[in-house]
């Protein structure tokens, strides 16, 4: 019997939304630059999905290009809240069904609102695929449309990232 596909939930959820994804095994990398080099892309093409906790049981997904950092003031203003934070690993898992480092909106156990940094638009990006050791490639515009994401400037540059 073949082992279960650890990315099955992501694949099924993408298919349900008509979203074309390309899931591949991904070796561990010591840095963002190394991960990008292994994938043959730039750090900006690797998109981190951050699950962000608001008030009570409110959560949001923030899609952040690898060469950028989330801008808390920009995201708070966009959502219209005074406080946001990164939840503890156990809260992130409970909110999404994914462990930190594997979180994506696709296949999340909850459909939280998605906020995508405007720099993703028009790009093919690499992101987590719901399991350690896997990556997914997707057209950012298709992902944004499939999740009715709000596109805005929600990041700041990270110093020291090499493209």
C-alpha positions in Angstrom: 0.0 0.0 0.0 1.4 3.4 -1.0 1.9 6.0 1.8 -0.7 8.7 2.0 0.1 11.9 0.1 0.8 14.6 2.8 -0.3 17.3 0.3 -3.6 15.6 -0.5 -5.7 18.2 1.3 -4.1 21.1 -0.6 -4.5 19.3 -3.9 -8.2 18.5 -3.3 -9.0 22.0 -2.1 -7.2 23.6 -5.1 -9.2 21.3 -7.5 -12.5 22.2 -5.7 -11.8 25.9 -6.5 -10.5 25.2 -10.1 -7.0 26.4 -9.1 -4.1 24.8 -11.0 -1.2 24.1 -8.7 2.1 22.2 -9.2 3.2 20.4 -6.0 6.8 19.2 -5.8 9.1 17.8 -3.1 11.3 20.5 -1.8 14.6 19.9 0.0 15.2 21.8 3.3 17.2 25.0 2.8 19.3 26.9 5.3 18.1 30.3 4.1 15.6 32.0 1.8 18.3 32.6 -0.8 19.2 28.9 -0.8 15.6 27.9 -1.1 15.1 30.3 -4.0 18.3 29.0 -5.7 17.2 25.3 -5.3 13.9 26.2 -7.0 15.4 28.4 -9.7 13.5 31.5 -8.7 14.1 34.7 -6.8 13.4 35.2 -3.1 10.5 37.5 -4.1 8.8 34.5 -5.8 8.7 32.6 -2.6 5.5 33.6 -0.7 5.1 33.1 3.0 1.6 32.6 4.3 1.3 34.1 7.8 -1.8 33.3 9.8 -2.5 36.4 11.9 -4.7 36.5 15.0 -7.1 39.3 15.6 -9.7 39.8 18.4 -11.2 36.6 19.9 -11.5 33.9 17.3 -10.7 36.1 14.3 -7.9 35.1 12.0 -6.5 36.3 8.7 -4.1 35.1 6.1 -1.3 37.4 5.0 0.6 36.5 1.8 4.0 38.0 2.0 6.8 37.8 -0.7 10.0 36.3 0.7 12.0 39.4 0.3 9.5 41.4 2.3 8.2 41.5 5.9 4.7 42.0 7.1 3.9 45.7 8.0 1.8 45.5 11.1 0.6 49.2 10.8 -0.4 48.7 7.1 -2.2 45.4 7.8 -4.0 46.8 10.9 -5.2 49.9 8.9 -6.4 47.8 6.0 -8.3 45.3 8.2 -9.5 48.2 10.4 -8.3 46.8 13.8 -6.1 48.0 16.5 -4.3 44.8 17.4 -2.9 41.9 15.4 -0.3 39.3 16.3 1.2 36.0 15.2 -0.5 33.3 17.2 1.3 30.6 19.2 2.0 27.4 17.1 -0.9 25.5 18.7 -3.4 28.3 17.9 -2.1 28.5 14.3 -2.6 24.8 13.9 -6.1 24.9 15.4 -7.0 27.9 13.2 -5.8 26.3 9.9 -5.2 22.6 10.4 -1.6 23.2 9.3 1.7 23.4 11.3 3.7 26.5 11.1 6.0 26.4 8.1 3.3 24.6 6.0 0.4 27.0 6.3 -1.5 28.0 3.1 -5.0 29.2 2.6 -5.6 26.3 0.3 -7.2 23.5 2.2 -7.2 25.4 5.5 -9.8 24.0 7.9 -11.2 27.6 8.1 -11.7 30.1 5.2 -10.2 33.1 6.9 -10.0 36.3 4.9 -6.9 36.5 2.7 -4.7 39.6 2.3 -2.1 39.5 -0.5 0.8 41.9 -0.9 0.4 43.8 -4.2 3.9 42.7 -5.3 2.6 39.2 -5.9 0.3 40.3 -8.7 1.3 38.9 -12.1 3.8 36.4 -10.8 4.1 32.6 -10.5 5.0 32.0 -6.9 6.2 29.2 -4.7 4.5 28.6 -1.4 4.0 26.0 1.3 2.0 22.9 0.3 0.5 21.9 3.7 3.3 19.6 4.6 7.0 19.9 5.5 9.3 19.0 2.6 6.8 20.1 -0.1 6.3 23.3 -2.1 3.6 24.4 -4.4 3.8 26.6 -7.5 0.7 28.7 -8.4 -0.1 31.7 -10.5 -0.6 34.5 -7.9 -3.5 36.1 -9.8 -5.4 32.8 -9.9 -4.8 32.3 -6.2 -6.0 35.8 -5.4 -9.1 35.3 -7.5 -9.9 31.8 -6.1 -9.8 33.2 -2.5 -11.2 36.7 -3.3 -8.1 38.1 -1.6 -7.7 41.7 -0.8 -4.6 43.0 -2.7 -2.8 45.9 -1.1 0.6 47.1 0.1 0.9 45.1 3.4 4.7 44.7 3.6 8.0 46.5 4.0 11.4 45.6 2.5 13.7 43.2 4.4 17.2 44.5 4.6 20.0 42.1 3.6 17.9 39.9 1.2 19.9 39.2 -2.0 17.9 38.7 -5.2 
